[in-house]
């Protein structure tokens, strides 16, 4: 579990294994695998560091959407990624996210997270 703070400063515990995506736009909105979402004070980088510190088995990658916002994606919930020509990610809940990174970059970032390298 990781500690996060809602915008009203209420501290919450979140099971990082169930985070589907977190997006900074400009506040950070965390969407869980079950579809529930909430806004927190932490940045995507802070959530990423907390998840790694907790020893989570989840595989997070930090990516950039076409509009420029930064997202943190849990690859455990990724059903498929396709370059058409932009890279489209489809999650188990049929959520769709278009990102700037190519499939090879996403795979490399996944390996880097496992090794403690955050990009």
C-alpha positions as CSV (number, residue, x, y, z in Angstrom):
1,X,0.0,0.0,0.0
2,X,1.1,3.5,-0.7
3,X,0.1,6.8,1.0
4,X,-1.4,9.5,-1.1
5,X,-3.0,12.8,-0.2
6,X,-6.3,14.1,-1.6
7,X,-6.4,17.8,-2.6
8,X,-8.2,18.5,0.7
9,X,-5.1,17.0,2.5
10,X,-6.9,13.8,3.6
11,X,-4.4,11.0,3.6
12,X,-5.5,7.8,2.0
13,X,-3.9,4.3,1.6
14,X,-4.0,2.9,-1.9
15,X,-3.2,-0.5,-3.1
16,X,-0.8,0.4,-5.9
17,X,-1.3,-3.0,-7.6
18,X,-4.8,-1.8,-8.5
19,X,-3.9,1.5,-10.0
20,X,-4.7,1.4,-13.7
21,X,-3.4,4.8,-14.6
22,X,-2.5,8.1,-13.1
23,X,-2.5,11.3,-15.2
24,X,-1.2,14.8,-14.5
25,X,-3.5,17.3,-16.2
26,X,-2.5,19.5,-14.2
27,X,-3.7,17.8,-11.0
28,X,-3.0,14.1,-10.7
29,X,-6.0,11.9,-11.2
30,X,-5.6,8.3,-10.2
31,X,-7.9,5.8,-11.9
32,X,-8.2,2.3,-10.3
33,X,-8.7,-0.9,-12.2
34,X,-12.4,-1.0,-11.0
35,X,-13.0,2.5,-12.6
36,X,-13.0,4.6,-9.4
37,X,-10.9,7.7,-9.7
38,X,-9.7,10.4,-7.3
39,X,-7.5,13.5,-7.4
40,X,-4.3,13.6,-5.3
41,X,-1.6,16.1,-4.5
42,X,1.3,13.8,-5.5
43,X,2.8,13.9,-9.0
44,X,3.2,10.9,-11.3
45,X,6.9,10.8,-10.4
46,X,6.1,10.6,-6.7
47,X,3.5,7.9,-7.2
48,X,6.1,6.0,-9.3
49,X,8.8,6.3,-6.6
50,X,6.3,5.2,-3.9
51,X,5.2,2.1,-5.9
52,X,8.8,1.1,-6.5
53,X,9.7,1.6,-2.8
54,X,6.9,-0.6,-1.7
55,X,8.3,-3.5,-3.7
56,X,5.2,-3.8,-5.8
57,X,4.9,-6.5,-8.4
58,X,3.1,-4.1,-10.7
59,X,4.9,-2.8,-13.7
60,X,4.5,0.9,-14.2
61,X,5.7,3.0,-17.1
62,X,5.7,6.8,-17.4
63,X,4.4,7.8,-20.8
64,X,3.3,11.0,-22.6
65,X,-0.1,11.4,-24.2
66,X,-0.4,13.2,-27.5
67,X,-1.6,16.3,-25.9
68,X,1.5,16.4,-23.7
69,X,0.2,15.3,-20.3
70,X,2.2,12.7,-18.4
71,X,0.6,9.4,-17.4
72,X,1.6,6.5,-15.3
73,X,0.3,3.2,-16.7
74,X,0.2,-0.1,-14.9
75,X,1.1,-2.7,-17.6
76,X,-0.5,-5.4,-15.5
77,X,-3.8,-4.1,-16.8
78,X,-2.7,-3.5,-20.4
79,X,-4.5,-5.8,-22.8
80,X,-2.8,-4.6,-26.0
81,X,-0.7,-1.9,-27.5
82,X,-0.8,-1.1,-31.2
83,X,1.0,1.4,-33.4
84,X,-1.5,2.8,-35.9
85,X,0.6,5.1,-36.5
86,X,0.4,6.5,-32.9
87,X,0.6,4.0,-30.1
88,X,-2.8,3.1,-28.7
89,X,-3.0,1.3,-25.4
90,X,-6.1,-0.7,-24.5
91,X,-6.6,-1.8,-20.9
92,X,-8.6,-4.7,-19.6
93,X,-11.5,-2.3,-18.9
94,X,-11.5,-1.3,-22.6
95,X,-10.1,2.2,-21.7
96,X,-8.0,3.6,-24.6
97,X,-5.0,5.8,-24.2
98,X,-3.0,7.2,-27.1
99,X,0.7,7.9,-26.3
100,X,3.8,9.3,-28.1
101,X,6.1,6.4,-27.2
102,X,6.5,3.4,-29.6
103,X,6.0,-0.2,-28.4
104,X,9.7,-0.8,-28.1
105,X,10.1,2.2,-25.9
106,X,7.3,1.1,-23.6
107,X,8.8,-2.4,-23.3
108,X,12.2,-0.9,-22.4
109,X,10.6,1.4,-19.8
110,X,8.9,-1.6,-18.2
111,X,12.3,-3.3,-17.9
112,X,13.9,-0.1,-16.5
113,X,11.2,0.1,-13.8
114,X,12.0,-3.4,-12.7
115,X,15.6,-2.4,-12.3
116,X,14.8,0.9,-10.4
117,X,15.4,3.3,-13.3
118,X,12.7,5.9,-13.7
119,X,12.4,7.9,-16.9
